[in-house]
Amino acid sequence: PSYWLGLVLALVFAYVAARHAWPAWLQLPALGASGIDAAYLSPWGRLVDHVRHLALPLATLGAIGVAGTARFVRGAAVEVARADYVRTARAKGLAPHLVELRHVLRNALLPVITLLGLSLPALFSGTVFVETIFAWPGMGRTLVAAVSGGLAGSLLDRFGESGGLLLVFILVFAPFPLIYLIAQGAFSGALQGV
């Protein structure tokens, strides 16, 4: 899906937007990390240029999992809202917005954190296609270059292509379980006394 969505977004916001004279802020560049004139722009202009070039790849990666995650969040919130402790908090006269924030949202986010913790590595695997479509320099393109055989002068060359890729993926994916456990502990209240 990310490959197809990336092509459609590039077609709509780069080609169709320019051809039909859409407003300039909707005409987004489809290729590269910056424009050819980025070196001559002011620092603010360079930032705006990078954000404009990042918009389509980010939209492609973000849109893939949004529907499933939103459905999962809604299901978890509906289930938690029916719990006895939520009914007790309402019966005690706690303000409705406090019940939603302190009891429903906090407890509904625990399964969502689990879902996001397990889906983040999959998100990074989709970057290979997205970086290829939008000609964005990143880990995905480095992986494609390593497989096709050309990585002169990089960290991956030092350890060999397969060893270097293994090292890079360990450095990227190893922190996910730790971040996931810290986030889950923070939301469950396990870190309150620490």
Secondary structure, DSSP 8 states (H G I E B T S, - for coil): -HHHHHHHHHIIIIIIHHHTT--GGG----SSSS-TTGGGS-HHHHHHHHHHHHHHHHHHHHHHHHHHHHHHHHHHHHHHHTSHHHHHHHHTT--HHHIIIIIIIHHHHHHHHHHHHHHHHHHHHHHHHHHHHTT--SHHHHHHHHHHT--TTSHHHHH-HHHHHHHHHHHHHTHHHHHHHHHHHHHHTTTTT-
